[in-house]
Amino acid sequence: MRQPSPPDEPRFVLAARQMVETGQWLLPHRGSELYAEKPPTFMWIQAATYKLVGDWNLAFLLPSLLSALLTLWLTWDLARRLWNRQVARYAVLGLFVIVQFGLMAKRAQIDMVLVGMTTLSLWALLRHLLLGPDWKLLALGAFAAGLGTVTKGVGFLPLLVLLPWLAWRWRHLTAAGPGRSWNWWLILPLFVAGAAVWLAPLGIALLRNPDPHLQGYAHELLFKQTGTRYANAWHHHKPAWYYLQVMATLWLPGSLLLPWLLPAWWRRLRRADPRYVLLLGWALLVLLFFSASPGKREVYILPMLPALAVAAAPLLAGLLRRTGVRRVLLLYVLLLAAATLAIGYGALHGDGWAQQHAARRAIDAWVLPRVGAWLLGFGIAALALVAWLRLRRAGLAVVLASVLLWAMYGVGLMPALDPYSSASAVMDKVRQRIGDAELGMVAWREQNLLQTHPQALDFGFKRPVAEQWEQAARWVAAAPSHRWLFVRDTAMTPCADRAQVIDIGSANRNNWQLLPGTALDTACVARSHGGVADVAPADADEED
């Protein structure tokens, strides 16, 4: 019901589509350049999913959906094994209602697939450490951690659970569970085996091919995008307490229960219950790990959520009998309803925050009433839930409100806003204007290139804009009457005839222009190297 939209989805689908079309799966590409910001594992999964379903608008979202469902099942199963089925139900519903979990389950980003892999690894390791020994599960946990590491560099994090287990084991030497055994050595080779899914073919390619571009790709990904990115991040600088803010907002409504959960967790930790020691100890280590890096993004701590849901689940039945807890949860649903009603009313009547936001995003005015109707519908339904379930069943009200929220988001809001968020509206105008002529792109964004059929020619993504203009000028000079350039307005060259430049529209807070080949003075470009400042698109991980 929608197409890939920024910041991350278009670049992954672009790389996956190129893998399918060229048959070259080892190294992902963003247009004509190698894409070295992330390993190709997630793009492999998307490309393989496309091979199965044959529709990119379905295939690009399926990996996140399936990973979310796997995570929910693993959360349920772990809680069931550590406690019982009733606790397992609370664990899976507690995870489901968290705003960030639902949002990422509906986004085609690496992070939900990473959470699926880290949760699988943690599930296997905890079963071995708390309910074992089961050395096959230890092997599975190590392998999944290795596979997660070549999906996104922090996939090794589940192995940190060994630290709180060792601390607990040192204090309880006589406790049952896995003890000394040569089988512990399985961790390293199985972790390496998981990482070798991609590192092995990359290593073979590096040995066989001395191409400096390949060597540069490997160095960029294995060093700059891992160690340097963690220890000396060059963007997304946030204070040490940043993740407390993330948990207070994106982890609603679960974060509302922390005043009751934290003392209860502390009491169980003082009793040295190994289940809480491992679940909460691991979550704390992950929080400290990411807080220590100067570069922070809200999705980084997402892998903590399943473990915290399992740790909270045994306490939820008791908490939901408290009047104060039920009031807080019901107030959350009421505020959610009030916010959507206010925004929906503004969208329906063309004023307020919704109108301002639509203007910044170049969203057509006729779309707002449709968006407003969906928001008003959700707000009214949420109020009906509050009136029906009342204080006594506030927990159920939160669950049903979450179901309605994501249904409204996926069926109503995203399809309505898709032509603008995916840039398809602008690219449709481009196709109508140029007909069957050829299209080149300068200072482009991934969503624009993804929306071209057949795919437009690009002159580099990270390459300085002046160099892009040099290549574009040579390309245009070969057939100026049949070639056009799609350019971000701030990157337009002074060597263009401004009278013939066409303002084609706005998308993702950028203004775009079309330049017919006959309007470009290619000799001027050759003399001035484009004559524009270096305004190349932002780094791959910058949000639009």
C-alpha positions as CSV (number, residue, x, y, z in Angstrom):
1,M,0.0,0.0,0.0
2,R,3.0,2.3,0.0
3,Q,6.5,2.7,-1.6
4,P,9.9,3.1,0.1
5,S,10.3,6.4,1.8
6,P,13.3,8.2,3.5
7,P,15.5,8.2,5.3
8,D,16.7,4.6,4.9
9,E,14.2,2.6,2.9
10,P,15.0,3.8,-0.6
11,R,18.7,3.3,-0.5
12,F,18.3,-0.3,0.7
13,V,15.7,-1.1,-2.0
14,L,17.8,0.6,-4.6
15,A,20.8,-1.6,-3.7
16,A,18.6,-4.8,-3.5
17,R,17.0,-4.0,-6.9
18,Q,20.4,-3.6,-8.5
19,M,21.5,-7.0,-7.1
20,V,18.5,-8.6,-8.7
21,E,18.9,-6.8,-12.0
22,T,22.6,-7.3,-12.4
23,G,23.1,-10.6,-10.6
24,Q,26.0,-9.1,-8.6
25,W,25.1,-9.7,-5.0
26,L,28.4,-9.4,-3.2
27,L,28.8,-5.6,-3.1
28,P,25.7,-3.3,-2.7
29,H,25.6,-0.3,-5.0
30,R,23.8,3.1,-4.6
31,G,23.5,4.0,-8.2
32,S,26.9,3.9,-9.8
33,E,28.8,4.0,-6.5
34,L,29.5,1.2,-4.0
35,Y,27.4,1.6,-0.9
36,A,29.8,1.0,2.0
37,E,27.8,2.3,5.0
38,K,26.2,-1.0,5.8
39,P,26.9,-4.7,5.1
40,P,24.8,-6.2,2.3
41,T,23.0,-8.9,4.5
42,F,19.7,-6.9,4.8
43,M,19.7,-6.0,1.1
44,W,20.3,-9.7,0.3
45,I,17.2,-10.6,2.4
46,Q,15.1,-7.9,0.6
47,A,16.4,-9.1,-2.8
48,A,15.7,-12.8,-1.9
49,T,12.2,-11.8,-0.7
50,Y,11.6,-10.1,-4.1
51,K,12.6,-13.3,-5.9
52,L,9.9,-15.1,-3.9
53,V,7.0,-12.6,-4.2
54,G,7.9,-10.6,-7.3
55,D,6.6,-7.2,-6.1
56,W,9.0,-4.7,-4.6
57,N,6.2,-2.8,-2.7
58,L,5.6,-6.0,-0.8
59,A,9.1,-7.5,-0.7
60,F,10.8,-4.5,0.9
61,L,8.6,-4.5,4.0
62,L,8.3,-8.3,4.6
63,P,11.7,-8.7,6.3
64,S,10.8,-6.3,9.0
65,L,7.3,-7.8,9.4
66,L,8.6,-11.3,9.7
67,S,11.4,-10.2,12.1
68,A,8.9,-8.5,14.3
69,L,6.7,-11.6,14.4
70,L,9.7,-13.7,15.2
71,T,10.7,-11.3,18.0
72,L,7.2,-11.5,19.5
73,W,7.2,-15.3,19.4
74,L,10.7,-15.5,20.9
75,T,9.7,-13.1,23.7
76,W,6.6,-15.2,24.4
77,D,8.5,-18.5,24.4
78,L,11.3,-17.2,26.6
79,A,8.9,-15.8,29.2
80,R,6.9,-19.1,29.1
81,R,10.0,-21.2,29.8
82,L,11.3,-18.9,32.5
83,W,7.9,-18.4,34.2
84,N,4.6,-19.6,32.7
85,R,2.0,-19.0,29.9
86,Q,0.2,-16.2,31.7
87,V,3.5,-14.3,32.1
88,A,4.3,-15.1,28.4
89,R,1.1,-13.4,27.3
90,Y,1.9,-10.3,29.3
91,A,5.4,-10.3,27.8
92,V,4.3,-10.4,24.2
93,L,1.5,-7.8,24.7
94,G,3.9,-5.6,26.7
95,L,6.3,-5.6,23.8
96,F,3.6,-5.1,21.2
97,V,2.2,-1.9,22.7
98,I,5.6,-0.1,22.8
99,V,5.5,2.7,20.2
100,Q,9.0,2.2,18.9
101,F,8.6,-1.5,18.4
102,G,5.4,-1.0,16.3
103,L,6.9,1.8,14.3
104,M,10.1,-0.1,13.4
105,A,8.1,-3.2,12.6
106,K,6.4,-1.2,9.9
107,R,9.6,0.4,8.5
108,A,11.9,-1.3,6.1
109,Q,15.1,-0.5,8.0
110,I,17.9,-2.8,9.2
111,D,17.1,-2.4,12.8
112,M,14.0,-4.6,13.0
113,V,15.9,-7.5,11.3
114,L,18.8,-6.9,13.7
115,V,16.4,-7.1,16.7
116,G,15.1,-10.4,15.3
117,M,18.6,-11.8,15.2
118,T,19.8,-10.4,18.6
119,T,16.6,-11.7,20.2
120,L,17.1,-15.1,18.7
121,S,20.7,-15.1,20.0
122,L,19.7,-14.0,23.4
123,W,16.8,-16.5,23.6
124,A,19.2,-19.3,22.8
125,L,21.9,-18.1,25.2
126,L,19.4,-17.6,28.1
127,R,17.9,-21.0,27.7
128,H,21.4,-22.5,27.8
129,L,22.5,-20.4,30.8
130,L,19.3,-20.5,32.9
131,L,17.6,-23.8,31.8
132,G,20.4,-25.8,30.4
133,P,23.0,-26.8,29.8
134,D,22.1,-27.1,26.1
135,W,25.2,-26.8,24.0
136,K,23.2,-26.8,20.7
137,L,21.5,-23.6,21.9
138,L,24.8,-22.1,22.8
139,A,26.0,-22.8,19.3
140,L,22.8,-21.3,17.9
141,G,23.2,-18.2,20.0
142,A,26.8,-17.7,18.9
143,F,26.0,-18.2,15.2
144,A,23.0,-15.8,15.4
145,A,25.2,-13.2,17.0
146,G,27.8,-13.5,14.2
147,L,25.1,-13.2,11.6
148,G,23.7,-10.2,13.4
149,T,27.1,-8.6,13.3
150,V,27.3,-8.7,9.5
151,T,23.8,-7.4,9.4
152,K,24.7,-4.4,11.5
153,G,27.9,-4.1,13.4
154,V,26.4,-4.4,16.9
155,G,24.9,-7.8,16.4
156,F,27.5,-9.3,18.9
157,L,25.7,-7.6,21.8
158,P,23.8,-10.8,23.0
159,L,27.2,-12.3,23.9
160,L,27.5,-9.6,26.7
161,V,24.9,-11.7,28.6
162,L,27.8,-13.9,29.6
163,L,29.2,-11.1,31.9
164,P,26.3,-10.9,34.3
165,W,26.0,-14.7,34.2
166,L,29.7,-15.1,35.2
167,A,29.2,-12.5,38.0
168,W,26.1,-14.4,39.3
169,R,27.9,-17.8,38.9
170,W,30.9,-16.6,40.8
171,R,28.6,-15.8,43.8
172,H,26.6,-19.1,43.5
173,L,29.2,-21.8,42.7
174,T,26.9,-24.6,43.7
175,A,24.0,-23.5,41.5
176,A,22.8,-25.8,38.7
177,G,23.4,-24.9,35.1
178,P,26.3,-25.2,32.6
179,G,29.6,-25.4,34.3
180,R,33.1,-26.1,33.0
181,S,33.2,-27.8,29.7
182,W,35.2,-27.7,26.5
183,N,31.9,-26.9,24.7
184,W,32.3,-23.3,25.7
185,W,34.8,-23.0,22.9
186,L,31.9,-23.4,20.5
187,I,31.2,-19.7,20.9
188,L,34.1,-18.4,19.0
189,P,34.0,-20.7,15.9
190,L,30.2,-20.5,15.6
191,F,30.3,-16.7,15.9
192,V,32.9,-16.5,13.2
193,A,30.8,-18.9,11.1
194,G,27.8,-16.6,11.4
195,A,30.0,-13.6,10.4
196,A,31.6,-15.6,7.6
197,V,28.2,-15.6,5.7
198,W,29.4,-12.3,4.3
199,L,33.0,-11.8,5.4
200,A,34.2,-15.1,3.7
201,P,33.1,-14.1,0.2
202,L,34.3,-10.6,0.7
203,G,37.7,-11.9,1.8
204,I,37.9,-14.2,-1.2
205,A,37.1,-11.3,-3.5
206,L,39.8,-9.1,-1.9
207,L,42.4,-11.8,-2.4
208,R,41.4,-12.4,-6.0
209,N,40.8,-8.8,-7.1
210,P,43.3,-6.0,-6.4
211,D,40.8,-3.3,-7.5
212,P,41.4,-0.2,-5.3
213,H,37.7,0.5,-5.3
214,L,37.1,-2.9,-3.7
215,Q,39.9,-2.3,-1.2
216,G,38.5,1.1,-0.3
217,Y,35.0,-0.4,0.1
218,A,36.3,-3.0,2.6
219,H,38.3,-0.4,4.5
220,E,35.4,2.0,4.7
221,L,33.0,-0.6,6.0
222,L,35.1,-2.6,8.3
223,F,37.0,0.3,9.9
224,K,35.4,3.7,9.4
225,Q,31.7,2.5,9.6
226,T,32.4,0.3,12.7
227,G,35.2,1.3,15.0
228,T,35.5,4.9,14.0
229,R,31.8,5.4,13.9
230,Y,31.5,4.1,17.5
231,A,34.5,5.8,19.1
232,N,34.6,9.0,17.1
233,A,31.2,9.5,15.4
234,W,31.1,12.4,12.9
235,H,27.4,13.0,13.3
236,H,24.3,12.4,15.5
237,H,26.2,13.7,18.5
238,K,24.0,13.5,21.6
239,P,24.6,13.9,25.3
240,A,25.2,10.9,27.6
241,W,21.6,11.0,28.9
242,Y,20.1,11.0,25.4
243,Y,18.7,7.4,25.7
244,L,16.8,8.3,28.8
245,Q,14.8,10.8,26.7
246,V,14.3,8.1,24.0
247,M,13.0,5.6,26.6
248,A,10.7,8.2,28.2
249,T,9.0,9.0,24.8
250,L,9.4,6.3,22.2
251,W,8.9,3.5,24.8
252,L,5.5,4.7,25.8
253,P,3.3,3.4,27.3
254,G,5.8,1.0,29.0
255,S,8.0,3.9,30.3
256,L,5.0,5.1,32.3
257,L,5.3,2.0,34.5
258,L,8.9,2.5,35.4
259,P,8.1,4.2,38.8
260,W,6.6,0.9,39.8
261,L,8.9,-1.5,37.8
262,L,12.2,-0.1,39.0
263,P,11.7,-0.7,42.7
264,A,10.3,-4.2,42.0
265,W,13.2,-5.1,39.8
266,W,15.7,-3.8,42.4
267,R,14.1,-6.1,45.0
268,R,14.5,-9.1,42.8
269,L,18.1,-8.2,41.9
270,R,18.9,-8.0,45.6
271,R,17.5,-11.6,46.0
272,A,19.9,-12.5,43.1
273,D,17.2,-14.1,41.0
274,P,19.3,-15.2,38.0
275,R,16.5,-14.5,35.5
276,Y,16.4,-10.8,36.5
277,V,20.2,-10.6,36.9
278,L,20.8,-11.8,33.3
279,L,17.9,-9.9,31.6
280,L,18.4,-6.6,33.4
281,G,22.1,-6.9,33.6
282,W,22.3,-7.4,29.9
283,A,20.0,-4.6,29.1
284,L,22.0,-2.3,31.3
285,L,25.3,-3.3,29.5
286,V,23.7,-2.5,26.2
287,L,22.5,0.9,27.4
288,L,26.0,1.7,28.8
289,F,27.6,0.5,25.5
290,F,25.6,2.9,23.4
291,S,25.7,5.7,25.8
292,A,29.5,5.7,25.8
293,S,29.6,6.5,22.1
294,P,29.3,10.2,21.1
295,G,27.1,9.2,18.1
296,K,23.6,8.2,19.2
297,R,20.3,7.4,17.3
298,E,17.1,6.4,18.9
299,V,17.0,3.0,17.1
300,Y,20.3,1.8,18.6
301,I,18.8,0.7,21.9
302,L,15.8,-1.1,20.3
303,P,17.4,-4.6,20.9
304,M,16.9,-4.0,24.6
305,L,13.1,-4.0,24.4
306,P,12.4,-7.8,24.2
307,A,14.6,-8.5,27.3
308,L,12.9,-5.7,29.3
309,A,9.5,-7.0,28.2
310,V,10.3,-10.4,29.5
311,A,11.6,-8.9,32.8
312,A,8.5,-6.8,33.2
313,A,6.0,-9.5,32.4
314,P,5.9,-11.3,35.8
315,L,5.1,-8.0,37.5
316,L,2.4,-6.7,35.1
317,A,-0.5,-8.8,36.5
318,G,0.1,-7.3,40.0
319,L,0.7,-3.8,38.6
320,L,-2.6,-3.8,36.6
321,R,-4.5,-4.3,39.9
322,R,-3.2,-1.0,41.2
323,T,-5.5,1.9,40.6
324,G,-2.6,4.3,40.0
325,V,-1.2,2.2,37.2
326,R,-4.6,1.8,35.6
327,R,-5.2,5.6,35.7
328,V,-1.8,6.3,34.1
329,L,-2.5,3.8,31.3
330,L,-6.0,5.1,30.7
331,L,-4.7,8.7,30.7
332,Y,-2.2,7.6,28.0
333,V,-5.0,6.4,25.7
334,L,-7.0,9.6,26.4
335,L,-4.1,11.8,25.5
336,L,-3.4,9.8,22.4
337,A,-7.0,10.2,21.4
338,A,-7.0,14.0,22.2
339,A,-3.8,14.5,20.1
340,T,-5.1,12.7,17.1
341,L,-8.4,14.5,17.3
342,A,-6.7,17.9,17.5
343,I,-4.4,17.2,14.5
344,G,-7.2,15.5,12.6
345,Y,-9.5,18.4,13.1
346,G,-6.8,20.8,11.9
347,A,-6.1,18.7,8.8
348,L,-9.8,18.4,8.0
349,H,-10.3,22.1,8.2
350,G,-7.0,23.1,6.7
351,D,-5.5,25.0,9.6
352,G,-3.1,24.4,12.5
353,W,-0.1,22.2,12.8
354,A,-1.2,19.8,10.1
355,Q,-1.5,22.6,7.5
356,Q,2.0,23.9,8.3
357,H,3.6,20.5,8.2
358,A,1.9,19.8,4.8
359,A,3.2,23.1,3.4
360,R,6.7,22.2,4.4
361,R,6.4,18.8,2.8
362,A,4.7,20.1,-0.4
363,I,1.6,17.9,0.3
364,D,-1.4,18.8,-1.8
365,A,-4.3,20.5,0.1
366,W,-6.8,17.8,-1.1
367,V,-4.9,15.1,0.8
368,L,-5.3,16.7,4.2
369,P,-9.0,15.9,4.6
370,R,-8.3,12.3,3.9
371,V,-5.6,12.3,6.6
372,G,-7.8,14.2,9.0
373,A,-10.6,11.7,8.6
374,W,-8.4,8.8,9.5
375,L,-7.0,10.7,12.5
376,L,-10.5,11.7,13.7
377,G,-11.6,8.1,13.2
378,F,-8.9,6.8,15.4
379,G,-9.4,9.5,18.1
380,I,-13.2,8.7,18.3
381,A,-12.5,4.9,18.4
382,A,-9.9,5.4,21.2
383,L,-12.4,7.5,23.2
384,A,-15.0,4.7,22.7
385,L,-12.5,2.2,24.1
386,V,-12.0,4.4,27.2
387,A,-15.8,4.7,27.7
388,W,-16.3,1.0,27.2
389,L,-13.4,-0.6,29.1
390,R,-13.0,2.2,31.7
391,L,-10.6,2.1,34.5
392,R,-11.1,-1.6,35.4
393,R,-9.7,-2.8,32.1
394,A,-7.2,-0.1,31.3
395,G,-4.6,-2.6,30.1
396,L,-6.9,-4.0,27.5
397,A,-7.7,-0.5,26.4
398,V,-3.9,0.1,25.7
399,V,-3.6,-3.1,23.7
400,L,-6.7,-2.4,21.5
401,A,-5.7,1.3,21.1
402,S,-2.3,0.1,19.8
403,V,-4.1,-2.2,17.3
404,L,-6.2,0.7,16.1
405,L,-3.1,3.0,16.0
406,W,-1.1,0.8,13.7
407,A,-4.1,-0.1,11.5
408,M,-4.8,3.6,11.0
409,Y,-1.1,4.3,10.4
410,G,-0.6,1.5,7.9
411,V,-4.0,1.5,6.1
412,G,-4.8,5.2,6.2
413,L,-2.0,7.6,6.8
414,M,1.0,6.0,5.0
415,P,-0.9,5.3,1.7
416,A,-2.3,8.8,1.7
417,L,1.1,10.5,2.2
418,D,3.0,8.0,0.1
419,P,3.2,10.0,-3.2
420,Y,5.0,12.8,-1.2
421,S,7.1,10.8,1.2
422,S,8.3,8.4,-1.5
423,A,8.9,11.3,-4.1
424,S,6.7,9.4,-6.6
425,A,4.6,12.5,-7.2
426,V,7.6,14.6,-8.3
427,M,9.0,11.8,-10.4
428,D,5.6,11.2,-12.1
429,K,5.8,14.9,-13.2
430,V,9.3,14.3,-14.5
431,R,8.2,11.4,-16.6
432,Q,5.2,13.4,-18.0
433,R,7.5,16.3,-18.9
434,I,10.4,14.5,-20.6
435,G,8.4,11.7,-22.3
436,D,10.7,9.0,-23.7
437,A,13.9,11.2,-23.4
438,E,16.8,10.1,-21.2
439,L,17.3,11.4,-17.7
440,G,20.4,12.1,-15.7
441,M,20.7,13.1,-12.1
442,V,22.9,15.6,-10.2
443,A,22.8,16.1,-6.4
444,W,20.0,13.5,-6.2
445,R,18.5,11.5,-3.4
446,E,18.0,7.8,-3.4
447,Q,14.2,8.0,-3.5
448,N,14.4,10.0,-6.7
449,L,16.6,7.5,-8.5
450,L,14.5,4.6,-7.2
451,Q,11.4,6.1,-8.7
452,T,12.8,6.3,-12.3
453,H,11.8,3.6,-14.8
454,P,14.0,2.8,-16.6
455,Q,16.6,3.8,-14.0
456,A,18.1,7.2,-14.7
457,L,21.8,7.7,-15.1
458,D,23.6,9.2,-12.1
459,F,27.1,10.7,-11.9
460,G,27.9,9.7,-8.3
461,F,26.3,10.2,-5.0
462,K,29.1,11.2,-2.7
463,R,31.2,12.6,-5.5
464,P,31.5,16.5,-5.2
465,V,28.7,18.2,-7.2
466,A,31.3,20.0,-9.4
467,E,32.6,16.7,-10.6
468,Q,29.0,15.4,-11.1
469,W,28.4,18.4,-13.4
470,E,31.6,17.7,-15.4
471,Q,30.4,14.1,-16.1
472,A,26.8,15.3,-16.7
473,A,28.0,17.9,-19.3
474,R,29.9,15.3,-21.2
475,W,26.9,13.0,-21.2
476,V,24.5,15.8,-22.3
477,A,26.8,16.9,-25.1
478,A,26.5,13.5,-26.9
479,A,22.7,14.1,-27.4
480,P,21.5,17.4,-26.0
481,S,18.1,17.3,-27.7
482,H,17.2,13.9,-26.1
483,R,18.7,14.3,-22.6
484,W,17.5,16.0,-19.5
485,L,19.0,16.6,-16.1
486,F,17.2,16.3,-12.7
487,V,18.9,18.6,-10.2
488,R,18.4,19.9,-6.7
489,D,17.8,23.6,-6.9
490,T,20.7,24.5,-4.6
491,A,23.1,22.6,-6.9
492,M,22.0,24.2,-10.2
493,T,25.0,25.3,-12.3
494,P,25.3,29.0,-13.5
495,C,26.2,27.5,-16.9
496,A,22.5,26.7,-17.4
497,D,20.1,29.0,-19.2
498,R,17.9,30.0,-16.3
499,A,15.0,30.9,-18.6
500,Q,14.7,27.2,-19.6
501,V,15.1,25.7,-16.1
502,I,11.8,24.1,-15.0
503,D,10.8,24.0,-11.3
504,I,9.3,20.5,-11.3
505,G,8.3,20.3,-7.6
506,S,9.3,19.6,-4.0
507,A,9.8,16.4,-2.1
508,N,11.3,15.5,1.3
509,R,12.0,19.2,2.0
510,N,14.1,19.6,-1.2
511,N,13.2,21.6,-4.3
512,W,13.9,20.0,-7.6
513,Q,14.5,21.3,-11.1
514,L,14.6,19.9,-14.7
515,L,17.2,21.1,-17.1
516,P,16.8,20.3,-20.8
517,G,20.1,19.3,-22.4
518,T,19.9,22.1,-24.9
519,A,19.9,24.6,-22.0
520,L,23.3,23.6,-20.7
521,D,26.4,25.3,-21.9
522,T,28.7,22.3,-21.7
523,A,31.8,24.4,-22.7
524,C,31.1,26.7,-19.7
525,V,30.9,23.6,-17.4
526,A,34.2,22.4,-18.6
527,R,35.8,25.8,-17.9
528,S,34.3,26.4,-14.5
529,H,34.0,22.8,-13.2
530,G,30.3,23.4,-12.6
531,G,30.7,26.7,-10.8
532,V,28.7,25.5,-7.8
533,A,29.7,24.9,-4.2
534,D,30.1,21.4,-3.0
535,V,26.5,20.7,-1.9
536,A,26.6,17.0,-2.4
537,P,23.8,15.1,-0.6
538,A,24.1,14.5,3.1
539,D,25.7,11.4,4.4
540,A,23.9,8.1,3.9
541,D,22.6,8.0,7.4
542,E,21.4,11.6,7.6
543,E,17.6,11.8,7.7
544,D,15.7,13.7,5.1
